Amino acid sequence: MSKIRVLIIYSRDIERNDSGGSRTTIQLIDYLAQHEDFKCYCYFKMINEYNDNVIEITNKKLNNKNLNKFILNEQIDIIYVPEAVKYAKLANLATQNTNCKVVSALHNMPGYEKIRLFTHLKEAFFYHKSKFKRYRALVLMIFYPLFYLIYTMYSKYKFRSAYINSDKLVLLSSSFFSEFKKEYHVKNTDKLVSIGNALSFNEFATDSVILNKKKQVLIVSRLDERQKRISLAIKAWKEIEDDYSDWKLKIVGSGRSSLNYKKMVKKLELKRVEFLGYKKPKKYYKESAIFLMTSAYEGWGMTITEAQQYGCVPIVMNSFTAVNDIINSNINGIISEDANVGKFAKEIKTLIKNDELRIKLSKKAVESSKRFKMEKIGPKWVKLFEKVVKD
């Protein structure tokens, strides 16, 4: 059998740590490039990455004519599109008069674009540096019902187009299938496939690491209130800090809402909240006992499985169905009621007070995270690509 030739396209050059989508794309490319039955081509550059088995095309403009010519010249079997909404249609046009198939992926939950819309406008109105953009946000908020209708109609068109123009569309969880069908008015879900994200790291916390955790609660996140809602975690910490004076909250990450969060911490007179900025998070997972996620929406939440790898027990708000693929509540983490700050604080207190429970959940988190090793996720992609080519 000849090698399956896969061409991956992306809107920009990417590096492993710039986003979850970039990281998972590079992980998949690395895995396929090592597989004897695959040959990989990238229509972009992987920054700080070098692989003899990957051919990068960086001197050609990304359009359907150039892609079509490349597909024909290199006899490409599959064009893989990690940014389905942006490029599935382009990929489909590029495969005309060829035998090449289109496999696309979505890295977020169906309907996320509606959830973030009003928060996006509100934040722009209050905090954007541009007077024009603040004024524009105000106008759109005044006429929000009409803007919402137009925006959601356009979103449905774009997501439905991604589905129509793909031979297979990969979502992060099968729990998203019914949501996708309902949100974007597709007739069926025959083209949908579910493959969760692989782990970011290759090591796992030992019992020694688990037993020597610091009295430290951790957030690893982009600091963007539109999605991550770190304000909820800060409010919850207000209910904890005075009662547990030997515990700290550390926040790893940067983003547009960073200054607002720091102002909030100062206003609430919190003394043991530390903003660390952008850092490689591995060290902090290892030393922290508890991990927090308060997102309004997620596709997968890679930081949850990263935390589990290092025995940092995740407490996650129940805002996306895929969280149930990762956490079995009160077994390998805790799923807390969405947007309920009081209950969230109570869950944190429970783990702070109960060393035995926290250590038990920590050990189980490490063990359960091994389900998502690349050695187990990679073969699912191989099987999908082989099936698409065969069909």
N, C-alpha and C positions, 0 to 999 in steps of 0.2 A: 504494500500500500504506500502511495506517495504521501509526502508530508502535506498536512493541511496548512494552507497559507492564510494567515490572519493579518489584516491591516487595521490598526487602531488609529482613530482620528480624535483630535482634541482641539479646543478653541485657542489654546495657548501652550507654551512650554510649561512643564510641571515639575515639581520636586516632591519628594516623599512626605514632607511635613507641612505643605502649604494648605492642604484640605483633606478631608476624609475621602472625597472622590479621587483626588490625585494619588493618595496613598494606596487605595484599593486597586486603582488602575495599574500602578507600577508593580504592585505585588502580583497581580494576575499576569502581567507581561513577563515578569521574572519566572513565574511558574511554568508558563507555556514555553518560554524560550529554552528551558531545561528539559522539556519533554521531547522525546525522540520523534514523535509524530507531528510536531508543529514547527512552523517557521513564522517568525513575527516581524512585522514592519510597523514603524510608528511614523505618522505624518506630523511629528512634532519632536521636540528635544526633551529628554529626561535629564533634568539638571542634577549634577553631582552623582549621576548613575552611569555605569559603563558595563555593557554586556556584549560580548563578542557575537552572541547568537541573535542579537536584535539589530535590524537595519533601520536607521533613522533617516527620514526624508525631511530636511529642513529648508530646502531651497525652492520649494514649489508652493504656490498659492493654493489655499484650500478652497477649491471650487469643483463643481461636478465634472467639468471637462477634464481637468488635470487628474482627478481621481479616476475617472473612467479610463483614461489612457494608461494610468498606472495599473489598474486592475487587469486590463487586457494584456499589458506587457509582462507583468509578473504572474499572471494566472492566479489572481487572488481568489480564494474560496469564500472567505467571510470578511466583511467589514464590520468591525466592532465599534459601537458608538456609546461611550460612557455618558455622554450628554444627550440623551434621547430627544428631549424637547427642542434642543437647539439644532441638531444635525441629522435626525433620522430621515427627514425628507430629502436633504442633500445627498445622503448616502444612497437612498433609494433611486434617486435620479442618476447617480454615478454608476449604478449597477445595471442600467438599461442595456440590453443586447449583450449581457454577460451571464454566466452561471453563478455569479457571486451572490451570496445571501447577506442580509442585514440583521445583525443581532444588536439590540440597543439595551440600555439600562437606565433606571431612575434611582437616584440615591436619596430620595426623600419619600415621605408618606403621601398618598393621594390627598389632595385638598389642602396641602400646607400653604399654598399660595394665597388662599382666602384667609386663613388664620392670621397671617402676619400683616395683612393689608392695612387695617386701621391703626395698629401699633406703629407701623412704618410711617404713616402720615402724622400721627400724634408726635412721634419723636422728632420728625423733621420740623414740625411747627415750633416745638419748644427749644430745640437744641441746634438746628442746622446753622452753620456760619453764614450761609448765603441768604440775604433778605428775600431775594426772588424765590428761592425754594421754600422758605418759610411761608411766604404769601401764597405760593402755589398749593402748598399743603393745606392751608386754611381754606382756600376755595374748594379743594377736593373734599375736605371734611364737611363743608356746608352742603355740598351737593353729593354727599356720600352715597345715598341710595342709588342714584343714577350712575355714579362712577363705579360702584360695586357691581351693578348689573352688567355694564360694558366690560369691566375687567374680568369678571367670571366667565362671561360668554367667550371672550378671547382666550382665556386659559383653557376652557373646555376644547376649543378648536385646536390649540397647540398640542395638548396632551392626546387628544383623539388622533390627530395627525401623526404623532409619534408612534402610536399603536398601529395605525393603518400602514405606515411606511416601513414597519419592521416585520421580519419573518418571525422573530421571537423578541419579546420584551421582558427583561429581567427586573423583577421587583425584589426587595429585600426580605419579604415575608409573604407567605401564602395568605396571611390574614388581611393583606391589602387588596386581594383580588376583588372581593365584593365591593369594597370602597372605590376601587378604580372604575369598575363597571358603572357604579351609581354616579360618581362624580363627573365622569367624562362621557357618559351616554354611549358606551360601546355595546354592541349587540351581544357579544360573548367574551369569554376570557380564554379562548383557545390558544392564543399566542403568548399568554403570560406564563412565566416561569419564576419560581422563587429560589434565590440563593442568597444566604446571609453573608455578611462580611467576615473575612478571615481575621485572626488576631494580628495585632500590630507587632508583637514581640515574640521571640523564640524561647523565652525562659519563663519559669513559673516560681512563685514564692515557695520557699521551703518552710517547714514547721518553725525553724529558728527565726526566719524573717517575721512570720506571723506572731510569734510570742514576744518579739522585741519591738513591736510597733510603738510609735510615739503617741501621746495623747493629742492627736491631730486629726482634724476634719479637712477634707480636700475637695476643691472644685477645679477641674481642668476643662476650660471652655473658651470659646471665642466670646469676648465681652460685648454682646450685642443683645440688647433687651428685646428686640423684635422677636427673636426666637428663644434665646437662652433664659430669659427672666431671672437673672441672678438676684434681682431685687427681692424675690420671694425667699431665697436662701438667706439673704442678709437680714430680712425681717424675722425669719425663724431663729437665726443666731442671736438676735436681741433677747429672745425668750430663754436662751441657754447660757449666755456668757456669765451672768452674775452667779448662777447656781453651780457652775463647774469652772472654777477659776484657773484650774491647771490644764484646761483644754484650749487649743487654738484653731482658728479657721484660716487656711491658706488658699489663696486663689491664684491659679496659674493660667495665664492667658492675657491677651490684649484685644483691643477692639474699640469700636466707636462709642460704646457706653462706659468706658473705663472711668472717665472723669466724673460722670454722674454717680457711679457706684461709690467712688471715693468720697464724694460729697454726702452721700446717704450714710455711709459709715460714720463720718464726722458728726452729722446731725443727730444720729442715734447714740452718739458718745460710746461707740464700741472701741474697746482697747486692744482686743486680741484678734483682729482681722488683718491679715497681711496680703498685700497685692504684690505678686512676684514678677508680673509681666510675662513676656513670652520666654518660656524655658522648655527644654526637653523634659517631659514629665515623668520619666521612668523612676528617677530618684524619689520623687514625691509619692508615687504610688507605693513604693517599697516601704517608706517610713510612716505613711498615714494609715490610720485604722478605719476611717469611714470616708466614703465618697458620696457626693451629692450631685443630683441632676434635677433641674427644675424646668426643663425646656417646655415650650408651648407645643412643639412638634419635633419629631425626629424621624429619620428613615430607619436607622438602626441604633445609633448611639454607640459609636466605637469606643468611647471613653469608658463605657460601662464594662465591656469585656476586658479592656486594658486594666481597669481597676481590679476586676476579678482575678486576672492572672497573678496579681501581686497581693492577693488577699486583703485588698482594701474594700470593705463591705459596702456595696452600693445601696443607697436609698434614692429611689427614682419616682418622680411624679408620674401618674398613670395617664399620660397625654398621647400615647401612640400605641397601637395594638402590638407592634413587634417587640415591645418590652417583655411581653409574655413568652417570647421565643428564647429570651436570654435569662430572665429572672423567674425562678419559682419562689414566690414571696414567702419569707420567713424560713427558707431553706438555704438559698445561696445569695440572698440579698433581700431587700424590702421594696415592694411597690406601694407607694403612698397615694392617697386620694389627690387628684389633680387640683392644683391651685389652692389647696387648703393648708395655709401656713401653720395653723395651730396643730393639726395632725402631723404635719411634716416635722415640726419641732418635737412633738411627742415621740416620734419614731427615732429621732436622733438621740433624745434623752434615754430612751430604752436601751440603745446600744452602748451609750456612754456608761450607764449604770451597771450593765450586766456583762462583765468580762467573759463569763463562760459562754453566753449566747453569742457574743461578738466573735469569739475565737472559733466557735462551732460553725457559724455562717461563713467566716473567713476561709476556713479549710475547705468547706463545700464549694465556695465560689471558685477557688483555684482549680479544684477537680472538674467542676462543670464547664469551666472555660475551655478545657482541652477539646471539647466538641468542635471548636471553631479554629483549630489549627489549620494552616494552609494545606497540610497533607490530607485533610478531610474535606476542605472547601474546594480546593483545586480540581479534584476529580469530577466534581459536579459540573464545572465549566467545560472540562474535557468531554464529558458525556454529552453535554448540550451541543457543543460545536460539532462533534462527530454525528450526532443525530440530524442536525440542520443540514450538513453536507450530504448525508445519506439520503435524506428526504428530498 
